[in-house]
Amino acid sequence: MKKTLLQRLRRRWILLLAALTPPCREIVALGSRRLDAPQGAIARLQVRIHLGICTACRRYLEQIALVHEAARRSGDRPDALQDVTPRSRLPAAARERMKERIRCERSRG
């Protein structure tokens, strides 16, 4: 099946955008830092462009944001993880592992 002109142009556009943004590893670091402190306009633009074309980074940063929100909400209550957004679709076993990890991290620090 031949690719249409539109499909070829879309593919080239995505490759161009990918070449203009940092690699996934840097985007994840920028996206994680964004949760803790404001970033400059260029960093925000790079992250936004990259997330527009990279499904894996977008999903990963959504998960990081959920964990960040859970930690923020939990305060001293590791059981507060169940209060995080209902859209999270985390299995109960995954939630329990995360709660246990938070408890372990707090007992160390």
GISULVEN-V157735 format. One record per residue. N is the residue number from 1. RES is the residue in one small letter. SS is DSSP state (H for helix, E for strand, - for the rest). Layout:
n=N res=RES ss=SS
n=N res=RES ss=SS
This chain:
n=1 res=m ss=-
n=2 res=k ss=-
n=3 res=k ss=-
n=4 res=t ss=-
n=5 res=l ss=H
n=6 res=l ss=H
n=7 res=q ss=H
n=8 res=r ss=H
n=9 res=l ss=H
n=10 res=r ss=H
n=11 res=r ss=H
n=12 res=r ss=H
n=13 res=w ss=H
n=14 res=i ss=H
n=15 res=l ss=H
n=16 res=l ss=H
n=17 res=l ss=H
n=18 res=a ss=H
n=19 res=a ss=H
n=20 res=l ss=H
n=21 res=t ss=-
n=22 res=p ss=-
n=23 res=p ss=-
n=24 res=c ss=H
n=25 res=r ss=H
n=26 res=e ss=H
n=27 res=i ss=H
n=28 res=v ss=H
n=29 res=a ss=H
n=30 res=l ss=H
n=31 res=g ss=H
n=32 res=s ss=H
n=33 res=r ss=H
n=34 res=r ss=H
n=35 res=l ss=H
n=36 res=d ss=H
n=37 res=a ss=-
n=38 res=p ss=-
n=39 res=q ss=-
n=40 res=g ss=-
n=41 res=a ss=H
n=42 res=i ss=H
n=43 res=a ss=H
n=44 res=r ss=H
n=45 res=l ss=H
n=46 res=q ss=H
n=47 res=v ss=H
n=48 res=r ss=H
n=49 res=i ss=H
n=50 res=h ss=H
n=51 res=l ss=H
n=52 res=g ss=H
n=53 res=i ss=H
n=54 res=c ss=-
n=55 res=t ss=H
n=56 res=a ss=H
n=57 res=c ss=H
n=58 res=r ss=H
n=59 res=r ss=H
n=60 res=y ss=H
n=61 res=l ss=H
n=62 res=e ss=H
n=63 res=q ss=H
n=64 res=i ss=H
n=65 res=a ss=H
n=66 res=l ss=H
n=67 res=v ss=H
n=68 res=h ss=H
n=69 res=e ss=H
n=70 res=a ss=H
n=71 res=a ss=H
n=72 res=r ss=H
n=73 res=r ss=H
n=74 res=s ss=H
n=75 res=g ss=-
n=76 res=d ss=-
n=77 res=r ss=-
n=78 res=p ss=H
n=79 res=d ss=H
n=80 res=a ss=H
n=81 res=l ss=H
n=82 res=q ss=H
n=83 res=d ss=H
n=84 res=v ss=-
n=85 res=t ss=-
n=86 res=p ss=H
n=87 res=r ss=H
n=88 res=s ss=H
n=89 res=r ss=-
n=90 res=l ss=-
n=91 res=p ss=-
n=92 res=a ss=H
n=93 res=a ss=H
n=94 res=a ss=H
n=95 res=r ss=H
n=96 res=e ss=H
n=97 res=r ss=H
n=98 res=m ss=H
n=99 res=k ss=H
n=100 res=e ss=H
n=101 res=r ss=H
n=102 res=i ss=H
n=103 res=r ss=H
n=104 res=c ss=H
n=105 res=e ss=H
n=106 res=r ss=H
n=107 res=s ss=H
n=108 res=r ss=H
n=109 res=g ss=-
